[in-house]
Amino acid sequence: VPLRAPDWRFDRSEFDAAFSRRTKLVVMANPNNPTGKVFTPSELEFIGDTARRHDALVISDEVYEYLILADQARHVSIASLPGMFDHVLTLSSASKTLFCTGWRVGWCVGPADVLQPLGVKSDETYVCAPAPLQYAVADALRLPQEFFLGIRGPFRLKRDRLCSALRSAGLAPLVPDGAYYVLADYRRLGLTTDVEAMNYLIDQVGVGSVPGSAFAAGGRDTGLLRFCFALEDIDLDRGCARLAQLRSPVGRV
Ligand SMILES: Cc1ncc(COP(=O)(O)O)c(C=O)c1O
């Protein structure tokens, strides 16, 4: 079910129509990667009610739960809505909250009757989680609430800095409400495909991005590149300075 720019709403009838008798799961990320969409309580209620009506379980990936960047947005776990807990598996991980991508320590919260067999499956799949890292994450999760609430502040500034550099370079950003990526439209530069645009930026100014088609159904070109601002300020500043050197291949910017 596509999320449509610029505010990444989905069509409710399209969502409903996506279910069949065989549908078992609804998989979503909230906040979302790559759009930064933060689902509203009303959208979550609709998703939850529809999933329940079709007897489907919701898997809600909430790894960016503390990276809410827009003033008007707030993170609501779909599992916290009335009557939803038994119908949702909520996933999160240390990667984004504790800045340790690569440790691959995460957790799943949900109803006991699903978690028990899932534990067996997970044990079969991973053999063994990295125990020392699990202890470190368990300690960090006991940090005071201020730590978690303070995560977003620096990321808001990084988002604004990158968006403004993209704008000046002629790459129109879709300013994200959450997570730490920006999708930006490259078409004003006169580049025709996202892979061409990605390579052009690497060749011309050494700034890397991910083509939007990597996230689109059927690998369709979206006219967008995804940039990440989870960087130290010094590296982000270097990237922004390089974007300022970008020149359109057809001289339109
Ligand atoms: C929505 C989402 N879930 C999960 C992950 C990765 O989580 P982990 O590092 O715990 O495997 C990412 C990372 O890019 C992500 O964007």
Ligand as a Chemical Component Dictionary entry (heavy atoms), coordinates in Angstrom:
data_LIG
# 
_chem_comp.id                   LIG 
_chem_comp.type                 NON-POLYMER 
_chem_comp.pdbx_formal_charge   0 
_chem_comp.three_letter_code    LIG 
# 
loop_
_chem_comp_atom.comp_id 
_chem_comp_atom.atom_id 
_chem_comp_atom.alt_atom_id 
_chem_comp_atom.type_symbol 
_chem_comp_atom.charge 
_chem_comp_atom.model_Cartn_x 
_chem_comp_atom.model_Cartn_y 
_chem_comp_atom.model_Cartn_z 
_chem_comp_atom.pdbx_ordinal 
LIG C1 C1 C 0 12.688 0.480  9.898  1  
LIG C2 C2 C 0 13.987 -0.186 10.296 2  
LIG N1 N1 N 0 13.958 -1.271 11.090 3  
LIG C3 C3 C 0 15.104 -1.892 11.490 4  
LIG C4 C4 C 0 16.340 -1.419 11.088 5  
LIG C5 C5 C 0 17.589 -2.121 11.511 6  
LIG O1 O1 O 0 17.542 -2.484 12.840 7  
LIG P1 P1 P 0 18.712 -3.376 13.460 8  
LIG O2 O2 O 0 19.982 -2.592 13.336 9  
LIG O3 O3 O 0 18.299 -3.572 14.881 10 
LIG O4 O4 O 0 18.770 -4.645 12.691 11 
LIG C6 C6 C 0 16.410 -0.310 10.245 12 
LIG C7 C7 C 0 17.736 0.182  9.807  13 
LIG O5 O5 O 0 17.982 0.756  8.832  14 
LIG C8 C8 C 0 15.209 0.326  9.836  15 
LIG O6 O6 O 0 15.235 1.390  9.023  16 
# 
loop_
_chem_comp_bond.comp_id 
_chem_comp_bond.atom_id_1 
_chem_comp_bond.atom_id_2 
_chem_comp_bond.value_order 
_chem_comp_bond.pdbx_ordinal 
LIG C1 C2 SING 1  
LIG C2 N1 SING 2  
LIG C2 C8 DOUB 3  
LIG N1 C3 DOUB 4  
LIG C3 C4 SING 5  
LIG C4 C5 SING 6  
LIG C4 C6 DOUB 7  
LIG C5 O1 SING 8  
LIG O1 P1 SING 9  
LIG P1 O2 DOUB 10 
LIG P1 O3 SING 11 
LIG P1 O4 SING 12 
LIG C6 C7 SING 13 
LIG C6 C8 SING 14 
LIG C7 O5 DOUB 15 
LIG C8 O6 SING 16 
# 
